[in-house]
Amino acid sequence: MTVAVRDLDVSLGGRPVLKGVSLKVAAGSWTAVIGPNGAGKSTLLRAVLGLLPCAGEIAVAGADLAAMKPRQRARLMAYAPQSPNLPVGMTVFDYTLLGRSPYIPHLGRESAHDRAIAREVLDRLDLAGLADRPLDHLSGGERQRVVLARALAQQTSVLLLDEPTTALDIGHQQQVMELIDQLRLSDGLTVVTTIHDLTLAGQYADDLVLLSGGRVAAAGTPGEVLTRAAIQEHFGARVHVLPGPDGRPLLSLERR
Ligand SMILES: Nc1ncnc2c1ncn2[C@@H]1O[C@H](COP(=O)(O)OP(=O)(O)OP(=O)(O)O)[C@@H](O)[C@H]1O
């Protein structure tokens, strides 16, 4: 499913945070939204989900998001937030099962099918052994994978992931990125993720959108967006950019 955003303006606390943001994400593609702290990356994802009042147009698979009911949106798009509120005492399994909420009838209960999906997702994320553990008894990285598990259990065509790898060790970063990529290729998922690790963004995403000061400063392939000049201008960082074995850019900090 395509995601199209046109001329999006969002103000928070009376201050403009996103200004005239437009982007197009092709069905089955992966777009990474990058940018310095405070650029508006999380705000963009939350606006696309319909969680924030905004001006402009947002369409998913050509349908206007503003006209959809929350349940309908939740069957199209799943979201893994950066810092979710995790209910104290709830188990990993029950939290993952919350991803099935858009399919459970009002006043109804989850079905055996819903439970089987939750179990399968936990298996794929290496979390089956933690299924009965309360959320507040997990490490930061385990918690982050459980939040992703809930989003995957929603089985939507569009995945919006806010910083899905920040708390993960390198092995779990690879596991999560590969799993998302595999789902994208096998099930045609459309993925939009914010991400601070620019090399990781460039390795997995088809397209990058660089947000800076609430505006789109650059958009295109990783090679087009991840230039030494753009990183210097928008992040204030000096980096070396070298092509990796597959031609995608690898970034390293330049030490004085
Ligand atoms: N509820 C709010 N009220 C007022 N300002 C807000 C609110 N939420 C966020 N902001 C401001 O909006 C701007 C964009 O925030 P956002 O979280 O989208 O940035 P980000 O690019 O995701 O940053 P980071 O990389 O640090 O996660 C920031 O300046 C932030 O202080």
The ligand as a Tripos MOL2 file, in Angstrom:
@<TRIPOS>MOLECULE
LIG
   31    33     1     0     0
SMALL
NO_CHARGES

@<TRIPOS>ATOM
      1 N1          3.6600   17.8520   22.8860 N.pl3     1 LIG1
      2 C1          4.5470   18.7440   22.4550 C.ar      1 LIG1
      3 N2          4.3920   20.0630   22.6690 N.ar      1 LIG1
      4 C2          5.2740   20.9670   22.2030 C.ar      1 LIG1
      5 N3          6.3580   20.6530   21.4820 N.ar      1 LIG1
      6 C3          6.5670   19.3420   21.2240 C.ar      1 LIG1
      7 C4          5.6870   18.3250   21.6980 C.ar      1 LIG1
      8 N4          6.1590   17.1330   21.2790 N.ar      1 LIG1
      9 C5          7.3090   17.3930   20.5900 C.ar      1 LIG1
     10 N5          7.5450   18.7070   20.5540 N.ar      1 LIG1
     11 C6          8.6710   19.3980   19.8770 C.3       1 LIG1
     12 O1          8.5630   19.1220   18.4970 O.3       1 LIG1
     13 C7          9.8530   18.9860   17.9140 C.3       1 LIG1
     14 C8          9.9350   17.6970   17.1430 C.3       1 LIG1
     15 O2          9.8590   16.6000   18.0370 O.3       1 LIG1
     16 P1         10.0110   15.1040   17.5340 P.3       1 LIG1
     17 O3          9.8630   14.2190   18.7260 O.co2     1 LIG1
     18 O4          9.1020   14.8870   16.3800 O.co2     1 LIG1
     19 O5         11.5160   15.1230   17.0320 O.3       1 LIG1
     20 P2         12.4300   13.9160   16.5170 P.3       1 LIG1
     21 O6         12.9930   14.3160   15.2050 O.co2     1 LIG1
     22 O7         11.6820   12.6290   16.5600 O.co2     1 LIG1
     23 O8         13.5810   13.9580   17.6220 O.3       1 LIG1
     24 P3         14.5160   12.8250   18.2880 P.3       1 LIG1
     25 O9         15.5350   12.4510   17.2580 O.co2     1 LIG1
     26 O10        15.1530   13.5830   19.4260 O.co2     1 LIG1
     27 O11        13.6530   11.6790   18.7400 O.co2     1 LIG1
     28 C9         10.8610   19.1010   19.0630 C.3       1 LIG1
     29 O12        11.3840   20.4050   19.0710 O.3       1 LIG1
     30 C10        10.0130   18.8480   20.2930 C.3       1 LIG1
     31 O13        10.5270   19.5670   21.4120 O.3       1 LIG1
@<TRIPOS>BOND
     1     1     2 1
     2     2     3 ar
     3     2     7 ar
     4     3     4 ar
     5     4     5 ar
     6     5     6 ar
     7     6     7 ar
     8     6    10 ar
     9     7     8 ar
    10     8     9 ar
    11     9    10 ar
    12    10    11 1
    13    11    12 1
    14    11    30 1
    15    12    13 1
    16    13    14 1
    17    13    28 1
    18    14    15 1
    19    15    16 1
    20    16    17 2
    21    16    18 1
    22    16    19 1
    23    19    20 1
    24    20    21 2
    25    20    22 1
    26    20    23 1
    27    23    24 1
    28    24    25 2
    29    24    26 1
    30    24    27 1
    31    28    29 1
    32    28    30 1
    33    30    31 1
@<TRIPOS>SUBSTRUCTURE
     1 LIG1         1 GROUP 0 **** ****
